[in-house]
Amino acid sequence: GKGVLEELDRWVRRRLRCILWRQWKRPCTRFMRLMQRGLTEQRARDGASNGRGPWWNAGASHMSDAFRNAFFNKLGLISLQNELRRLNHAS
């Protein structure tokens, strides 16, 4: 049902945020990237240097706000939930 696809969509986006986080190996890089994505200096600093793991950070609000769903939509990431809705209405 809808719940499962919604969960899957959420997991995929979190996984992508996780990959981004891993690519920025150093706290200063993380800080810079978060700033570039429009976070305040304080929030970027706190997010970049919390010492937690990639998966935790990928689910944290600083990464969700820096990389909103719209960011992934623009890259062409499809929502399984929306696709199913579209297919159901098409038939």
C-alpha positions in Angstrom: 0.0 0.0 0.0 0.8 3.7 0.2 2.7 3.4 3.5 5.3 1.0 2.1 6.1 3.1 -0.9 6.2 6.3 1.2 8.7 4.5 3.5 10.7 3.4 0.5 10.8 6.8 -1.0 11.9 8.2 2.3 14.6 5.6 2.7 16.0 6.2 -0.8 16.3 10.0 -0.2 18.0 9.3 3.2 20.4 6.9 1.5 21.3 9.6 -1.0 21.8 12.2 1.7 24.0 9.6 3.4 26.2 9.2 0.3 26.6 12.9 0.1 27.6 13.1 3.7 30.2 10.3 3.2 31.6 12.2 0.2 32.4 15.2 2.3 35.0 13.5 4.4 36.0 16.4 6.6 34.0 18.5 9.0 35.1 21.7 7.3 33.8 20.4 3.9 30.5 19.4 5.5 30.3 22.9 7.0 30.9 24.5 3.7 28.4 22.3 1.8 25.7 22.9 4.4 26.3 26.7 4.2 26.1 26.5 0.4 22.7 24.8 0.7 21.4 27.7 2.7 21.8 26.7 6.4 22.8 29.4 8.9 26.4 29.4 10.0 25.5 28.1 13.5 23.3 25.3 12.2 25.9 24.3 9.6 28.6 24.2 12.2 26.6 22.2 14.7 25.5 19.8 11.9 29.0 19.4 10.5 30.7 18.7 13.8 28.3 16.5 15.8 30.5 13.5 15.5 27.7 11.2 14.6 27.6 8.7 11.8 26.5 9.2 8.1 23.1 7.4 8.5 22.2 9.4 11.6 23.2 12.7 9.9 21.3 11.7 6.7 18.1 11.6 8.8 18.9 14.7 10.7 17.0 18.0 10.1 20.2 19.8 8.9 20.5 17.4 6.0 16.8 17.3 5.3 16.6 21.0 5.1 19.8 21.3 3.0 18.6 18.6 0.6 14.8 18.8 0.4 12.6 16.4 -1.7 12.5 19.1 -4.4 16.3 18.8 -4.8 16.0 15.1 -5.6 12.9 15.7 -7.8 14.9 18.2 -9.9 17.7 15.6 -10.3 15.0 13.3 -11.8 14.5 11.0 -8.8 11.0 9.5 -9.1 8.7 9.0 -6.2 7.4 5.4 -6.2 4.3 6.7 -4.4 3.6 9.3 -7.0 4.2 6.8 -9.9 1.8 4.3 -8.5 -0.8 7.1 -8.0 -0.2 8.2 -11.6 -0.6 4.6 -13.0 -3.7 4.1 -11.0 -5.3 7.2 -12.4 -4.2 6.3 -15.9 -6.0 3.0 -16.0 
